[in-house]
Amino acid sequence: MSLAMVVVFIGFGLLIGTLFGFFGMGGSFLVTPALLVMGYPSTVAVGSGLAFVFGTSVIGALRHRDHGQVDYKLAAIMTVAMTLGIEGGKSVVFLLEATGTADLIINAAYVGLLAAVGLLTLRDAWSNTGEDEAGSDLADRVQSIRIPPMVTLRGGVRVSATIIFAVGLVVGVLSGFLGVGGGFLLMPAMMYGLGVPAAIAVGTDILQITVSGAFGAFTYAQSGSVAVPVVAFLLLGSALGARIGAGATSLVDEDEIKGYFAAMLLAGSVAVASNKIGAVYGIGILNTASTVLIFGAALLVSSAVVLAAVCRLRNDETGTWCRLTTS
């Protein structure tokens, strides 16, 4: 591997690590396509992506633990429920494959779900709903359901363990159906479905991803489908990035976290849609545009996260850029 490629992988790892530490989203949605574009076999691209996610999640989870942003009870229940749900989601995929409609339905569902969650998160970030209207929120209704056993989560949230399990099961089914890690589903499910504060939702999400990423990475490593040098250099960059992203969650306002998260989801929705349309109709420019969009959005959002955190750390909101990122 040339020195230039080493620098590229370290820089790429820094970018993804920052996003991962801040949002709790895997990173395989960026690593895997990048390796495919570079000519790596699909099994190696997927296996290396999972190995990278596992390594980064360990770093991010430890950092969030230091900030007191991990709820172990919530993570344990979610992990068990999602594991069962993923198996159910896979069964649905096999049934659709038998009818020949799997590809169309899964791609449409993926694009629609990304857009829906992104718009919901964006609306919430921009909303000025007062405390008097908070009782009508989904989280308040969920917390009012008193099905034993009840558990108290970090942030003063008290909710039924049965409800938590049910939410994890649904997210797991969707993850198994769409073939994704579930980070972009689990974080909003915890925030909006259970009422968990955004920073704790991110930290707990990362801990759950650590478990699932370890299993996936181990499975692929057994068949030699992990490019160890690539993963090593990616992790070298992400080790710093994950600490930066995790630290930023304690500095950046909760609405800003939601706003940045929504931007990533909406960019991903448009990118996936343009990629699929380009593939179906043979329009090469759309495939290129989708790649530029997702990587460009990742770069812009991670830069905005770091800048917002620096502004808060310095308590400097007088400059133009600080006003743009913290308003």
Beta strands, then each sheet from edge to edge (+ up, - down):
strand 1: 150-153
strand 2: 157-160
sheet 1: 1+ 2-
end
